């Protein structure tokens, strides 16, 4: 039962914030409201009578959370008192009117077992990924908006052995890790006078001096891509981050673009070489046609051939049909063993990784 006492500025949204079946609230203008309920998008009656009322509510939220939302700063990202993430955009950026999106936080993160039960991944892929995490491979979680990147990143980071010092870096803190030695950090926008901004890139650079065993970045969106890739190749292995992408290779393309824009003097070939050396695995997730989130590719970054980064699927989701509106299929091995297999064999965990999980079945 929800025991949070929501402040008055959230009064119109409280029924949805308290509804455990509602995962996301999307206000696309004062008269166009959608909810994600049980993995389905449904349109609902709007509680807002006018654009002006919606704007007033949004500015009240921003002000209460120490954010600025006006003509000079027409968008912001923050956390509500219940830790739900809120994003707000107003004109002139939002052409059709003020837009508000709230992604509700769960009372607890989905466990690895929950994700297996929901069919988001399977036991073989979990065994493989667990050994990869323990072996300190660098992992990127990629996928489109709303695909569950944070959920899967949280599950993977939860596999990091207890006792390691983990630095987490996010725009709005969403990760909920079970380990004790976790140091969460959150970026900060500029204040009303335009001062005091702390970016993700600032936090990544600072994290390198905090004696981390692991660095976990919620989402890479800009120049910090270059810094985290460099960190991965200079002793900070076993790190993870997520990135918005439409395909496993698109994840690398986006990282290359972000790194190049932040460091235009570095040749593209050098950036690709660094990326190929830094990243071991891309875990690609999607929201499939029935609304569920699934891992659809686990892809190894194998290195360089000429000026091309070589990638190879180790697991891929095979859809076999649709039954009662639900996607039927499984995440199956492709028959290709990873090049770092010897490293995985050397990791001393019990039970050991069964080698037949890579056999095409």
C-alpha positions in Angstrom: 0.0 0.0 0.0 1.3 3.5 -0.9 1.9 5.4 2.3 3.5 8.5 0.7 1.8 11.8 1.5 1.9 13.7 -1.9 2.2 17.5 -1.8 -0.6 19.7 -3.0 1.0 20.5 -6.3 0.6 16.8 -7.3 -3.1 16.6 -6.3 -4.4 16.1 -9.8 -2.0 13.3 -10.5 -2.3 11.4 -7.1 -4.9 8.8 -8.3 -2.5 7.6 -10.9 0.6 7.9 -8.7 -1.1 5.7 -6.2 -2.4 3.2 -8.7 0.1 0.2 -8.7 -1.0 -0.8 -12.2 0.1 2.5 -13.7 3.7 2.5 -14.7 3.9 5.7 -16.7 1.9 8.9 -17.0 2.1 10.8 -20.3 0.5 14.3 -20.6 0.8 15.4 -24.2 -0.9 18.8 -23.8 -3.7 19.5 -21.3 -6.4 17.5 -23.1 -4.3 14.5 -24.2 -3.3 12.1 -21.5 -2.1 8.5 -21.7 -1.2 5.9 -19.1 0.9 2.8 -19.4 -1.2 0.3 -17.4 -0.2 -3.4 -17.4 2.2 -2.8 -20.4 -0.6 -1.2 -22.5 -1.0 2.4 -23.4 -4.6 3.7 -22.7 -6.0 7.2 -23.2 -7.8 8.6 -20.2 -9.8 11.7 -19.3 -7.6 14.6 -18.5 -7.8 16.3 -15.1 -6.5 19.6 -16.6 -9.0 22.2 -17.7 -6.6 24.3 -19.7 -3.1 24.7 -21.0 -2.5 27.4 -18.4 -3.5 25.1 -15.5 -1.2 22.3 -16.8 1.6 24.9 -17.1 1.0 26.1 -13.6 1.1 22.6 -12.2 4.4 21.9 -14.0 6.0 25.0 -12.8 4.9 24.3 -9.3 6.5 20.8 -9.6 9.7 22.3 -11.0 10.0 25.0 -8.3 9.3 22.5 -5.5 12.1 20.3 -6.8 14.6 23.1 -7.2 14.3 23.2 -10.9 13.8 26.0 -13.4 11.1 25.8 -16.0 10.5 28.9 -18.1 11.2 30.5 -21.5 15.0 30.4 -20.9 15.0 26.8 -19.6 12.0 25.1 -21.3 12.7 21.5 -20.2 13.8 19.7 -17.0 14.3 16.3 -15.5 13.9 15.5 -11.8 12.6 13.1 -9.1 9.3 13.4 -7.3 9.1 12.8 -3.5 8.3 9.1 -4.2 11.5 8.9 -6.4 9.4 8.7 -9.6 11.2 10.3 -12.5 9.5 13.4 -14.1 10.4 15.1 -17.4 8.7 18.4 -18.4 8.8 20.4 -21.6 7.1 23.6 -22.3 6.7 25.9 -25.4 8.5 27.0 -27.5 10.2 23.6 -27.4 6.9 21.7 -27.0 5.1 23.0 -30.0 1.7 21.6 -29.2 1.7 22.7 -25.6 3.2 21.7 -22.2 4.2 18.0 -22.0 4.7 16.0 -18.8 6.0 12.5 -18.4 6.2 10.6 -15.1 7.9 7.2 -15.0 6.9 5.7 -11.7 9.5 3.9 -9.5 8.7 0.5 -8.3 8.6 -0.3 -4.6 11.5 -2.6 -5.3 13.4 -3.4 -8.5 12.4 -6.4 -10.6 14.6 -9.3 -9.6 16.5 -11.5 -12.0 14.0 -14.2 -11.2 11.1 -11.8 -11.9 12.5 -11.1 -15.4 13.0 -14.8 -16.1 9.4 -15.5 -15.0 8.1 -12.7 -17.2 10.0 -14.1 -20.2 12.3 -11.0 -20.4 15.3 -13.3 -20.6 16.0 -17.0 -19.7 18.1 -18.9 -17.3 20.9 -19.7 -19.8 21.3 -16.1 -20.7 21.3 -15.1 -17.0 24.0 -17.7 -16.3 26.1 -16.3 -19.1 25.6 -12.7 -18.1 26.3 -13.3 -14.4 29.7 -14.9 -15.3 30.4 -11.9 -17.6 29.7 -9.5 -14.8 31.9 -11.4 -12.3 34.7 -11.7 -15.0 34.6 -7.8 -15.1 33.6 -7.5 -18.8 32.4 -4.1 -19.9 28.7 -4.2 -20.8 26.4 -1.7 -22.6 22.6 -2.0 -22.3 21.0 -0.5 -25.4 17.5 -0.1 -26.6 14.8 2.4 -27.7 12.9 4.7 -25.3 10.7 2.8 -22.9 12.4 -0.5 -23.7 13.4 -1.2 -20.1 17.1 -0.3 -20.3 17.2 0.9 -16.6 15.5 -2.3 -15.4 18.0 -4.5 -17.1 21.0 -2.3 -16.2 19.8 -2.5 -12.6 19.6 -6.3 -12.8 23.0 -6.6 -14.3 24.6 -4.3 -11.8 22.9 -6.3 -9.1 25.1 -9.2 -10.2 28.3 -7.4 -9.1 29.8 -9.2 -6.2 29.1 -7.8 -2.8 32.1 -6.1 -1.3 33.0 -4.1 -4.4 32.8 -0.3 -4.4 30.3 0.8 -7.0 29.8 4.4 -8.2 26.5 5.0 -9.9 25.9 8.1 -12.0 22.5 9.2 -13.3 20.5 12.3 -14.3 17.7 11.3 -12.0 18.6 8.4 -9.6 16.6 5.3 -10.5 19.0 2.4 -9.9 18.3 0.4 -6.8 21.2 -1.9 -6.1 21.4 -4.4 -3.2 25.1 -4.0 -2.5 26.2 -2.0 0.5 29.2 -0.2 -0.9 27.2 1.8 -3.5 27.9 5.6 -3.9 25.0 7.1 -5.9 25.6 10.4 -7.7 23.1 12.5 -9.6 23.7 15.4 -12.0 22.4 18.9 -11.2 21.0 21.5 -13.5 22.1 25.2 -13.2 20.3 27.3 -10.6 18.1 30.3 -11.3 21.3 32.4 -12.0 22.7 29.8 -14.4 25.3 28.6 -11.9 26.1 25.3 -10.2 25.5 22.9 -13.0 27.0 19.4 -12.6 26.9 17.3 -15.7 27.1 13.5 -16.2 30.5 14.1 -17.8 31.7 16.0 -14.7 30.5 13.1 -12.5 32.2 10.5 -14.7 35.5 12.4 -14.5 35.2 12.8 -10.7 34.3 9.1 -10.2 37.7 8.1 -11.5 39.2 9.7 -8.4 36.8 8.0 -6.0 38.6 4.6 -6.1 35.7 2.8 -7.8 35.7 -1.0 -8.4 32.9 -0.4 -10.8 31.3 2.6 -12.5 27.7 2.3 -13.6 26.2 5.2 -15.7 22.5 5.3 -16.0 22.4 6.6 -19.5 25.2 8.0 -21.7 23.9 10.9 -23.8 26.8 13.2 -24.6 30.5 13.8 -24.3 30.7 11.5 -21.2 30.7 8.6 -23.8 34.4 9.4 -24.5 35.3 9.5 -20.8 33.6 6.3 -19.8 35.1 4.4 -22.8 38.5 5.7 -21.9 38.0 4.7 -18.3 37.0 1.2 -19.4 40.4 0.8 -21.1 42.5 2.3 -18.4 41.8 0.0 -15.4 38.1 0.6 -14.7 36.9 -2.7 -16.2 33.7 -4.3 -15.3 31.8 -1.0 -15.8 28.3 -0.6 -17.4 26.1 2.0 -18.9 23.0 2.3 -21.0 22.5 4.1 -24.3 19.5 4.9 -26.5 19.8 2.9 -29.7 17.6 1.1 -32.3 20.0 -1.9 -32.8 23.1 -3.3 -31.2 25.4 -1.8 -33.9 23.4 1.5 -33.7 24.6 1.7 -30.0 28.2 1.8 -31.2 27.4 4.3 -33.9 25.8 6.6 -31.4 28.7 6.3 -29.0 31.1 7.1 -31.8 29.1 10.1 -32.7 28.9 11.4 -29.2 32.6 10.9 -28.6 33.5 12.6 -31.9 31.3 15.6 -31.1 33.0 16.0 -27.7 36.5 15.4 -29.1 36.6 16.6 -32.7 40.4 16.5 -32.9 40.5 12.7 -32.3 40.5 10.7 -35.5 37.4 8.5 -36.0 39.6 5.4 -36.4 41.1 6.0 -33.0 37.7 6.4 -31.5 36.5 3.1 -33.0 39.6 1.3 -31.8 39.1 2.6 -28.3 35.4 1.6 -28.4 36.3 -1.9 -29.7 38.8 -2.3 -26.9 36.5 -0.9 -24.2 33.2 -2.7 -24.9 32.8 -6.5 -24.5 29.1 -7.0 -24.7 26.0 -5.1 -25.9 22.7 -6.3 -24.3 20.0 -5.0 -26.6 16.4 -4.8 -25.2 13.1 -3.9 -26.9 9.5 -3.4 -26.0 7.9 -6.0 -28.3 4.4 -5.9 -29.9 2.5 -7.1 -26.8 4.1 -4.4 -24.6 6.5 -6.6 -22.7 10.2 -5.8 -22.5 12.7 -8.5 -23.6 16.4 -9.0 -24.2 16.5 -9.6 -28.0 20.2 -9.7 -28.6 23.3 -10.4 -26.5 26.1 -9.3 -28.8 29.9 -9.6 -28.5 32.2 -6.8 -29.6 35.0 -8.9 -31.1 37.5 -6.2 -32.2 38.5 -4.5 -35.4 38.8 -5.6 -38.9 40.3 -2.8 -40.9 38.3 0.3 -39.9 35.1 -1.7 -38.9 34.1 -2.8 -35.4 33.2 -6.5 -35.6 30.1 -7.7 -33.7 28.6 -11.2 -33.3 25.4 -12.3 -31.6 25.8 -14.9 -28.9 22.1 -15.0 -28.1 19.2 -13.7 -30.2 15.4 -13.7 -29.6 13.4 -15.9 -32.0 9.7 -15.2 -32.2 7.7 -18.2 -33.0 4.2 -16.8 -32.9 1.5 -14.8 -31.0 -1.0 -16.4 -28.7 -3.9 -14.5 -27.1 -2.0 -11.3 -28.0 1.2 -12.4 -26.3 4.5 -12.8 -28.2 5.7 -16.4 -28.1 9.4 -17.1 -28.5 12.7 -17.6 -26.8 16.2 -16.1 -26.4 18.3 -18.8 -27.9 22.0 -19.3 -28.6 23.2 -18.6 -32.1 25.8 -21.4 -32.0 28.7 -19.0 -31.7 30.9 -19.1 -28.6 32.3 -15.8 -27.4 36.0 -15.1 -28.1 36.5 -14.4 -24.4 35.3 -18.0 -23.5 38.7 -18.9 -21.9 38.3 -15.9 -19.5 34.8 -17.1 -18.6 36.1 -20.7 -17.9 38.7 -19.2 -15.5 36.1 -17.5 -13.4 35.7 -19.5 -10.2 32.0 -19.6 -9.5 29.8 -22.5 -8.6 28.2 -24.0 -10.4 30.5 -23.3 -13.4 29.2 -22.0 -16.6 27.9 -24.9 -18.7 29.6 -24.8 -22.1 26.6 -26.3 -23.9 24.6 -23.1 -23.4 26.2 -21.8 -26.6 25.1 -24.8 -28.7 22.4 -24.1 -31.2 19.3 -26.0 -30.1 
